[in-house]
Amino acid sequence: GAVVLAMQLNTFMNTSVFEALVPTANRLFQTEGVEAVRALKRQVLLPMAYCSIGMAMLLGVFGADAIHALSGPSKIASGPVFSILGMVFALYPLLALSGFGLLLEKRTQKILMLMIGSLAINVILNMLWIPRFHVMGSVYASAISTLALGIAHCVFVRRDLLQFPSPGVLARALLGVAVCLAIAWWLAGVLKPGWMRF
């Protein structure tokens, strides 16, 4: 259940954005060149940085309690699964968009190899960690392999197509996260234990 919810978040955060972005970026790449694509990426990364980082923070702080509230006490063990995978799937679009460009260059073989590499990392880590961490071993393996895929896109894309969010945007987003975490930490000491678990 928690994995399905996390995958739905991935669909909302990732697929919906790229369905609209890919045809526009492809047209700009063919007609106006690399700088037009990077300008488009900057425009999309501006709100996405705030949304992705903010969503990751909320899932990290309240994800387990959300599962408890939605599914009941019997599913409380699924809380960490949803929190970790939800955070990864919220942050992955930032990496995927920053490194977006292999598809524009028609480098489908490279994309396939990156996906196979991510799958291989997932399988190897599952084999190593499931015996030790049980279900959380699979969660850790999925998180690392997903982030590795996003980082790999940033590494292998052409340098002139690589576009990260601006340092100012990242700084403001992280400052907002720090403030929210400080408030959450303060509330945890003020409110009665279990208040979020009804």
Salt bridges, closest charged atoms under 4 A:
ASP65 OD1 - ARG197 NE 3.41
GLU105 OE2 - ARG107 NH1 3.67
GLU105 OE1 - ARG158 NH1 3.79
ASP160 OD2 - ARG158 NH2 2.75
